[in-house]
Amino acid sequence: MKILYDHQIFTSQIYGGISRYFYELFLKFSSMDEIDIDVSLLFSNNYYISSKKIVRHSNFFLNKNFKGKTRLMNIFNNINSISHLKRQSFDIFHPTYYNPYFLKYLDKKPFVITVYDMIHEKFNDMFPKGDKTTQYKKILVDKASKIIAISQNTKNDLIDVFNIKSEKIEVVYLGNSFIPKNIKIMNIKIPQKYILFVGSRRGYKNFDLFLESVSEILKKSKDLHLLCVGGGSFNKYELRMLEKLGIENQAMHFNFDDDTLAYIYQNALLFVFPSLYEGFGMPILEAFACNCPVVCSNTSSLPEVGGEAAYYFDPNNKDSIKSSIERVLFDDELRNKIIQKGKNRLKNFCWEDTALKTKKIYEGILS
């Protein structure tokens, strides 16, 4: 059984959950005899696939690090993907994102599409008017032989928004990529006591309301800080907001690699995930892996992933966010209980299971 994957996500993402998902699938599949993989990719700046960690499988198309612009990379990679499709030397095609360019080259070959979330549909005002993601996604979910949803919540949203039949969608959870090293001290200047926020802070991530909520806690404890990792430096609006709230000296932003981020998780008092919507919620697993207590929203897929190992709040209610953070922050017994539950919960999410379930879906299509 030979599966062809395309270039899309490895052209557009340097870091990110989707490219990591496919990278982890490639790693697991490369050690299985019953499945061959081919990736129609010429150039990529993606950290995972162009790093020296990448498996050099005999059927894996070699990549070169390309320092040019994303648009130029996409042109070359798209031509290469079309060439691979025209050869028809594969059993199933699995595109890595939603552009339907490939449909006219498939002939009668089946394809599988993974749907990661329904953010574009539920928060369409966040995206430019010309954004075609929803249009493209709808075309592909209608035509796909099978749809993989990364959570039951995403499956439910697919059914509700696009009216897709339940039996066409298979739920396959993601795994955990974080294996923290036992590093006692790193040469970085961070505060001793901090609450951690990870990732993008835009729109549905609900950073503004979270900031208002946590500011009241920070102002009472001057030795406590808010540490934000990833998502770009604080913008002018955020800097003004920090100043207005009186916590500009207690909020810090950093960009770190995975090893350093793991260290940051390990030393945080707690990790807060106030998002209004997530297709899965990978940072929850990252926190679990690093023995960091999780306090997060009770919406979308987050309770599905966190289970009983997280402490939840209503992300639309400032008082709920504040009181939940305070409860975990100042109750050592509760914090330790959540940490232990997180260790146990993490056992339910591994890339080996993701790969085996995905492989079973492929086999079902061909049977």
Buried (B, 14 or more C-beta within 10 A) or exposed (E): BEBBBBBBBBBBBEEBBBBBBBBBBBBBBBEEEEBBBBBBBBBBBBBBBBEEEBBEBEEBBEBEEBEEEBEEBBBBBBEBBBEBBEEBEBBBBBBBBBBBBBBEBBEEBBBBBBBBBBBBBBBEEEBEEEEBBBEBBBBBBEEBBBBBBBBEBBBBBBBEBBEBEEEBBBBBBBBBBBEBEEEEEBEEEBEEEBBBBBBEBBBBBBBBBBBBBBBBBBEEEEEBBBBBBBBEEBEEEBBEBBEEBEBEEBBBBBEBEBBBBBBBBBBBBBBBBBBBBBBBBBBBBBBBBBBBBBBBBBBBBBBBBBEEBBBBBEBEEBEBBBEBBBBBBEEEEBBEBBBEBBEEBBEBBBBEBBBBBBBEBBBEBEE
